[in-house]
Amino acid sequence: MAVLVDPAVWPWRGTSWAHLVSDESFEELHAFAQQLGKRRLGFQGDHYDIDRVDRERALSLGAEPVDSRDLVRRIRSAGLRRRDAKPSWREVVTAPPGSTLDAADNLSPFGSPGAALISALSVTTDLDRVSRSGLYVDDAYLVALFDWTGSEAALTFDGVDEVWAGEPRANGERSLELFVSR
């Protein structure tokens, strides 16, 4: 069982992309994606899209190169193929570095999950000022996302269901995502 990556041949946004999957479990895939610095919001239901640079990094971390047909065949046989499970994230608000999210106004319509995320965000004010930040929502979660370049943020959060802190990406940027169930 392994983390698999196909060739970076899918054109999008001026570069070529590959698919990163696991034929073992989604937990294995998420842990590997975290090592690459991928955002959890980037999970596409059964895979992560990765560019050429991240594909090379994935290979150096032990991902197995396979062709696209073998990739699909192996995740199907493992029961991990989910064609219709793409998340439908909706952007609530974003803020560039130097400004902060207006979390209270933007999250209050979401009731107690919004209040839980507002409370968790009370410790992120300094990080919010130096990062590109955003609030996202889908049917299952409210998410606060922070992208910045610099040292790891050592923060503790109450009322958050999942904290996703990725390793630095190839460009040195890292992400922190806070998930609260709706």
N, C-alpha and C positions, 0 to 999 in steps of 0.2 A: 504494500500500500504506500502511496506517495502523493506528494504535491506535484501537479503536472502543469506544464506551460506549453502552449502551441506557438508556432511562428508568429512574429509581429508583422502581419500582412493586412490588417484591417485598417483602412485609412479613416482618420477623423482628426479634426482640429490641427491639420498641418503635419501630422506624424502618423506612424503606423502603430497599431495596437495588437496585443495578444490577450489570451484568456488564461487566468490562473485559477486552477481548481484542485480539489482533493478527491481521490477515489477512496478515501477512508472515512472522513467526517467533515462537517462544517466547522467543528471546533478546531481541527487540524488546519483547515484553510484559513480561518480567522487568525489563529496564532501566527501563521506564516505571513499573512498579509500585514499584520502588525509589525513584524520585523522589517518589512519593506517601507513602513510608514504610510500604508494605505489608510484612507478614512473608512471607518465602518459604514458610513453613509454610502460609500461607493460599492457595497456588496450588491450584486445584480441578481440575487435570488439563488444562484448556484455557482457564481464565479465573480472574480474581480477582473476588470479591464486593466491591463498594465501596458505602459509604453515600452519602447525599445530599451531605454536605460534601465527601467525596473525589471524588464525581462532578463537582462544580463545580470543584474543583482540577484534575481531569483535563482538563476542557474548557479551562481557562485555560492548561494546558500543551500544548494542541494536539490532544487526543483528538477524534475525529470523532463527533458525536452521530448515532446511527442508531436505527431502531426494532428491537425484539427479533427480528423475522423476518429483517430484512436482516442483522443481526449473525450469526445462525446460518447464513444462506445464504452469507455471505462467508467465515466460517471453514471451512465445509464445502468450498467451492470451492477454498480454499487448502490443503486436506488437514490442517487443524489441529483439527478437531472430534474430541474424545475423550470420549464420554459415560461410558465405564466406567473411565476412568483416574484417578479420584479417589484421592488418597493416603489411607491409613488410619493416621494418626498415633495412637499410644497414648501417653498421658502416663505417664511413669515416676515423676516426682516434681516438685513445685513448691515454691518458697520465696518468701515475701513480702519486701519491703524490710526490711532490718535483720537478716536471717538469711541463711545461705548454703546452697547445695545440698550434700548429703552425697554428693558425686560418687563417691568411691571405693567406698562400700558399694552404691550404686545402679547403677554401671556395670561393676563387676567381673564380674557374670554374663555380660557380652557379649564376653568374651575380649579378643583383641588390638584390635578396634575400640574397645571400652570403655577399654582401657588408653591408646590414642592420645588419646581425648577427655579422660581424666583428666589426662594430661600437658599437653594444650592448656589445660585449665582452671586449671592452676597459676598462670597469669598474670592470671586474672580475679577474684581474691579481693576486691579493692576494689570492682570493678564488681558482683560478686555481692551484696555487702552493701547496695548502694544501689538495686538493681533488683528487679523481680519477675523471678524466673528459673525455668526449668524444663528438664527433660530429657525428650525425646520419642524415640520409635522407630517405624519402620515396617520393611517388608521390606528396604529398600535402605540406610537411614541411621540413625545415632544423631545427635541434634541437641541442642545446648545453646542455649537462648534466654534473652536478657536484654532486658527492657524498662525504660527509665528516662527521666527528664526531666533534661536538663542538657547539658553539652558532649559533643562526640564523644569516644569512647574511642579512644586511639591505642595499639593493642595489636598484637603480632605473634604468630602461632600456627604452631607446627610440627606436622606430622602431621594437619592438617585438610584435607579435600578441597575445601571451599568455605566462604568467609566471606561472609555476607550482612549488610551494614550499610546499613540504610535511612536515607533522609533523615528529618528530623523530620516527624511527622504533624501534622494541624491542631491537635491539643491540645498540641504541643510534645514529646510522647513519641517516643522513637526505639527501634529494635530492633537487636540484634546476634545473628546466628544462626551457629553453627558446625556444619557438616555433616561427619560421618565415615562413609565407606562401611562397610557390614557385610560 
